[in-house]
Amino acid sequence: MPDAPPLGEDARRRLAEGPVTSDLSVDELGLLEVLGLRPLGLALGSSIYHVGWQRARIMENMELPVLSQAMHTARSLAVSRMEAEAQALGAAGVVGVRLNLQQPSWGAGLIEFMAVGTAIGPLEARAAANPGRPFASTLSGQDFWKLRRYGYRPVGLAFGCCVYHVAHLGLTRWIQQVGRNAEMEAFTQATYDARERAMARMGEEARAAGGQLVVGVALDEGTWGWDANVIEFAAMGTAVVREAERPALPEPQLVLGMQAGPGSGTSLGGSGATRAPGAAAVPPGAQPHPG
């Protein structure tokens, strides 16, 4: 991943002066505190990138490596800048990372990537800048808590992409397909190839980060103003490792509902006797109160 440029003065002021901002829900905030962590602030990173042009042979399935490299580099720059803000806060990591893509209307061939997440760190007072790069994770606060509860920890984001040209049919093939049900084998193979390359590159990034597994994988397909036959597949997830010492798993607990299900006339704990709609359920052995 490329190195991030130094933080600007506006970013430094926002991070230093607060107030602490977060997109965590109340449940996420509480679960992070159970782990001894708290939000330190929103971490942001963006990159507006000009995507070049590459010629493709219209009758051939093929990757467009110039476009693939542009899309990957733009994402990497956005994420590295987000991680630099988190590091300036002394964060251990960033949770709930979202990577958004949009095309500015004021520039042809431009694409903006923006990475946003909540930097988290110890409950104690704000520490000095973290000497190591904080991890980034797409996991929500709840999923991060569960991951740690089950003995795993995140080591970083892993993503891969592939921009692929899907071959045109040609007049002869089009005539052969008209009026009949048939699989478009060339199209199917093209999407398989593109997905496999995106997934393989995500796996390479996970291994480079030291990850053993990738969880929460999202696989997206899109086209960003290119030719109609040019598509991008992008795969992103969180690389995790298994801790040497795993905590004891919680014992399952029995939970009973306090009301009968919708449309049910059976009282709770009863012997199958029905009651009128709106009547209160009477526990076994209890005497109904008169009046």
C-alpha positions as CSV (number, residue, x, y, z in Angstrom):
1,M,0.0,0.0,0.0
2,P,1.5,3.4,-0.9
3,D,2.7,5.8,1.8
4,A,0.3,8.5,2.8
5,P,1.3,12.2,2.4
6,P,1.6,14.3,5.6
7,L,-1.6,15.4,7.2
8,G,-2.8,18.9,6.3
9,E,-3.3,21.6,8.9
10,D,-7.1,21.4,8.8
11,A,-7.0,17.7,9.4
12,R,-4.5,18.1,12.3
13,R,-6.7,20.8,13.9
14,R,-9.8,18.7,13.6
15,L,-8.2,15.6,15.1
16,A,-6.5,17.5,17.9
17,E,-9.3,19.8,19.0
18,G,-12.2,17.5,18.7
19,P,-14.9,16.9,19.7
20,V,-14.6,13.2,19.2
21,T,-16.8,12.2,16.3
22,S,-18.0,8.7,15.5
23,D,-20.5,6.8,13.4
24,L,-20.8,4.1,16.0
25,S,-24.3,3.1,17.3
26,V,-25.0,3.1,21.0
27,D,-24.7,-0.7,21.0
28,E,-21.3,-0.6,19.3
29,L,-20.0,2.0,21.7
30,G,-21.0,-0.1,24.7
31,L,-19.5,-3.3,23.3
32,L,-16.2,-1.6,22.5
33,E,-16.0,-0.4,26.1
34,V,-16.4,-4.0,27.2
35,L,-13.2,-4.7,25.3
36,G,-11.5,-1.7,27.0
37,L,-11.7,0.5,23.8
38,R,-13.3,3.8,22.9
39,P,-13.8,5.9,19.8
40,L,-11.1,8.5,19.1
41,G,-12.6,10.1,16.1
42,L,-13.7,9.6,12.5
43,A,-10.7,8.9,10.2
44,L,-11.1,10.0,6.6
45,G,-9.1,9.5,3.5
46,S,-9.8,10.3,-0.2
47,S,-8.2,10.2,-3.6
48,I,-9.5,11.8,-6.8
49,Y,-7.8,9.8,-9.6
50,H,-7.7,10.2,-13.3
51,V,-8.3,6.8,-14.9
52,G,-6.5,6.4,-18.2
53,W,-7.6,4.8,-21.4
54,Q,-6.7,1.5,-22.9
55,R,-7.5,-0.1,-26.2
56,A,-9.2,-3.4,-26.2
57,R,-9.8,-6.0,-29.0
58,I,-13.6,-5.9,-29.2
59,M,-14.0,-9.6,-30.1
60,E,-11.8,-10.9,-27.2
61,N,-12.2,-11.3,-23.5
62,M,-9.3,-9.6,-21.8
63,E,-8.3,-7.7,-18.7
64,L,-7.5,-4.0,-19.0
65,P,-4.5,-3.8,-16.7
66,V,-4.1,0.0,-17.0
67,L,-7.6,0.5,-15.6
68,S,-7.2,-2.2,-13.0
69,Q,-4.0,-0.6,-11.7
70,A,-5.7,2.8,-11.6
71,M,-8.7,1.6,-9.6
72,H,-6.4,-0.3,-7.1
73,T,-4.0,2.6,-6.6
74,A,-6.9,5.0,-6.0
75,R,-8.4,2.8,-3.3
76,S,-5.0,2.2,-1.7
77,L,-4.3,6.0,-1.5
78,A,-7.7,6.6,0.2
79,V,-7.2,3.8,2.7
80,S,-3.6,4.8,3.6
81,R,-4.7,8.4,4.2
82,M,-7.5,7.2,6.5
83,E,-5.0,5.1,8.4
84,A,-2.6,8.1,8.7
85,E,-5.4,10.1,10.4
86,A,-6.0,7.1,12.7
87,Q,-2.3,6.9,13.5
88,A,-2.2,10.6,14.4
89,L,-4.9,9.9,17.0
90,G,-2.9,7.1,18.5
91,A,-5.5,4.6,17.4
92,A,-5.0,0.8,17.5
93,G,-7.3,0.4,14.5
94,V,-10.3,1.6,12.5
95,V,-13.6,-0.2,12.5
96,G,-16.7,0.1,10.3
97,V,-14.6,1.2,7.2
98,R,-16.7,2.2,4.2
99,L,-15.1,2.7,0.8
100,N,-17.3,4.9,-1.3
101,L,-16.8,5.7,-5.0
102,Q,-18.2,8.5,-7.0
103,Q,-17.6,10.3,-10.3
104,P,-17.3,14.1,-10.1
105,S,-19.4,15.9,-12.6
106,W,-16.7,18.5,-13.2
107,G,-14.1,16.2,-14.6
108,A,-14.2,13.6,-17.4
109,G,-12.4,10.4,-16.5
110,L,-12.1,11.3,-12.8
111,I,-13.2,9.0,-10.0
112,E,-13.1,9.8,-6.3
113,F,-12.6,7.2,-3.6
114,M,-13.3,8.1,0.0
115,A,-12.5,5.8,3.0
116,V,-14.3,6.5,6.3
117,G,-14.2,4.7,9.6
118,T,-14.0,5.2,13.3
119,A,-10.6,5.1,14.9
120,I,-10.5,3.2,18.2
121,G,-8.0,3.1,21.1
122,P,-7.6,2.4,24.8
123,L,-10.1,3.8,27.3
124,E,-7.3,5.8,29.0
125,A,-6.4,9.3,28.0
126,R,-5.4,9.9,24.4
127,A,-2.0,8.5,23.8
128,A,0.8,9.7,21.7
129,A,0.8,8.9,18.0
130,N,0.8,5.1,17.5
131,P,4.3,4.1,16.3
132,G,2.8,1.3,14.2
133,R,0.2,1.5,11.5
134,P,-3.3,0.8,12.9
135,F,-5.3,-2.0,11.4
136,A,-8.4,-1.2,9.2
137,S,-11.5,-3.3,9.3
138,T,-14.9,-3.3,7.5
139,L,-16.4,-5.0,10.6
140,S,-19.0,-3.2,12.6
141,G,-18.5,-2.6,16.3
142,Q,-20.7,-5.6,17.1
143,D,-18.8,-7.9,14.7
144,F,-15.5,-6.6,16.0
145,W,-16.5,-7.5,19.5
146,K,-17.6,-10.9,18.4
147,L,-14.4,-11.5,16.5
148,R,-12.3,-10.7,19.6
149,R,-14.7,-12.7,21.8
150,Y,-14.1,-15.8,19.7
151,G,-10.3,-15.4,19.7
152,Y,-9.5,-13.6,16.5
153,R,-8.1,-10.2,15.7
154,P,-8.0,-8.2,12.5
155,V,-4.7,-7.3,10.8
156,G,-5.9,-5.1,8.0
157,L,-8.1,-4.6,4.9
158,A,-7.6,-6.8,1.9
159,F,-9.0,-5.9,-1.5
160,G,-8.5,-6.7,-5.1
161,C,-10.0,-5.6,-8.3
162,C,-10.1,-6.4,-12.0
163,V,-11.3,-4.3,-14.9
164,Y,-12.3,-6.6,-17.7
165,H,-13.4,-6.2,-21.3
166,V,-16.2,-8.7,-22.2
167,A,-16.0,-9.6,-25.9
168,H,-18.8,-8.5,-28.3
169,L,-20.8,-11.3,-29.8
170,G,-20.3,-10.5,-33.5
171,L,-23.1,-10.7,-36.1
172,T,-22.8,-14.4,-36.8
173,R,-23.0,-15.4,-33.1
174,W,-25.9,-12.9,-32.6
175,I,-27.9,-14.4,-35.4
176,Q,-27.3,-17.9,-34.0
177,Q,-28.6,-16.9,-30.6
178,V,-31.8,-15.0,-31.8
179,G,-35.0,-16.8,-30.8
180,R,-33.5,-19.6,-28.7
181,N,-32.6,-20.1,-25.1
182,A,-28.9,-20.7,-24.7
183,E,-26.2,-19.8,-22.2
184,M,-23.8,-17.0,-23.3
185,E,-20.7,-19.0,-22.6
186,A,-18.3,-16.3,-23.6
187,F,-20.0,-13.8,-21.2
188,T,-20.1,-16.4,-18.4
189,Q,-16.4,-17.2,-18.8
190,A,-15.5,-13.5,-18.9
191,T,-17.2,-12.8,-15.5
192,Y,-15.6,-15.9,-14.0
193,D,-12.2,-14.8,-15.1
194,A,-12.7,-11.2,-13.8
195,R,-14.0,-12.4,-10.4
196,E,-11.2,-14.9,-9.9
197,R,-8.6,-12.3,-10.6
198,A,-10.2,-9.9,-8.1
199,M,-10.5,-12.6,-5.4
200,A,-6.9,-13.8,-6.0
201,R,-5.5,-10.3,-5.5
202,M,-7.6,-9.9,-2.4
203,G,-6.0,-13.1,-1.1
204,E,-2.5,-11.8,-1.9
205,E,-3.1,-8.7,0.1
206,A,-4.4,-10.7,3.0
207,R,-1.3,-12.9,3.0
208,A,0.9,-9.8,2.8
209,A,-0.8,-8.4,5.9
210,G,-0.2,-11.7,7.7
211,G,-3.9,-12.8,7.7
212,Q,-5.0,-16.4,7.9
213,L,-8.6,-15.8,7.0
214,V,-10.7,-13.1,5.3
215,V,-14.1,-12.4,6.8
216,G,-16.9,-10.1,5.7
217,V,-16.0,-10.3,2.0
218,A,-18.1,-8.1,-0.3
219,L,-17.9,-8.6,-4.1
220,D,-19.1,-5.7,-6.2
221,E,-19.6,-5.3,-9.9
222,G,-19.8,-1.9,-11.7
223,T,-19.0,0.1,-14.7
224,W,-17.8,3.7,-14.3
225,G,-18.5,5.4,-17.6
226,W,-16.4,3.1,-19.7
227,D,-17.6,1.1,-22.7
228,A,-20.7,-0.9,-22.0
229,N,-18.7,-4.1,-22.3
230,V,-16.1,-3.0,-19.7
231,I,-16.9,-4.0,-16.2
232,E,-15.0,-4.0,-12.8
233,F,-15.2,-6.6,-10.1
234,A,-13.9,-5.6,-6.7
235,A,-13.5,-7.8,-3.7
236,M,-12.9,-6.4,-0.2
237,G,-12.8,-8.0,3.3
238,T,-11.0,-8.0,6.6
239,A,-7.9,-10.1,7.1
240,V,-7.8,-11.8,10.5
241,V,-5.5,-14.1,12.5
242,R,-6.4,-16.6,15.2
243,E,-5.0,-15.9,18.7
244,A,-2.8,-18.5,20.2
245,E,-4.9,-18.5,23.4
246,R,-8.6,-18.4,22.7
247,P,-11.0,-17.3,25.4
248,A,-13.6,-19.7,26.7
249,L,-16.8,-19.6,24.6
250,P,-19.9,-18.4,26.4
251,E,-22.4,-20.9,27.5
252,P,-25.7,-20.8,25.5
253,Q,-28.6,-19.4,27.4
254,L,-32.3,-20.3,27.1
255,V,-34.4,-17.3,26.2
256,L,-38.2,-17.5,26.4
257,G,-40.6,-15.0,24.8
258,M,-43.1,-13.3,27.1
259,Q,-46.0,-13.4,24.6
260,A,-47.6,-16.0,22.3
261,G,-46.7,-15.8,18.7
262,P,-48.9,-13.8,16.2
263,G,-52.2,-15.5,15.5
264,S,-51.6,-18.0,18.3
265,G,-54.4,-18.6,20.8
266,T,-52.2,-20.8,23.1
267,S,-51.2,-19.3,26.5
268,L,-47.6,-19.4,27.6
269,G,-46.7,-22.5,29.5
270,G,-50.2,-23.8,29.3
271,S,-51.4,-27.2,28.3
272,G,-52.6,-26.2,24.9
273,A,-55.8,-24.5,26.1
274,T,-56.9,-21.5,24.2
275,R,-57.8,-18.1,25.5
276,A,-59.8,-15.3,24.1
277,P,-57.8,-12.6,22.2
278,G,-56.6,-9.9,24.6
279,A,-57.0,-12.1,27.7
280,A,-54.0,-12.3,30.0
281,A,-52.0,-15.5,30.2
282,V,-52.1,-17.2,33.6
283,P,-48.9,-19.2,34.7
284,P,-49.5,-22.8,35.6
285,G,-50.7,-23.2,39.3
286,A,-51.6,-19.5,39.7
287,Q,-55.1,-18.4,40.5
288,P,-56.6,-15.7,38.4
289,H,-57.4,-12.6,40.3
290,P,-61.2,-12.1,40.5
291,G,-62.7,-9.1,38.8
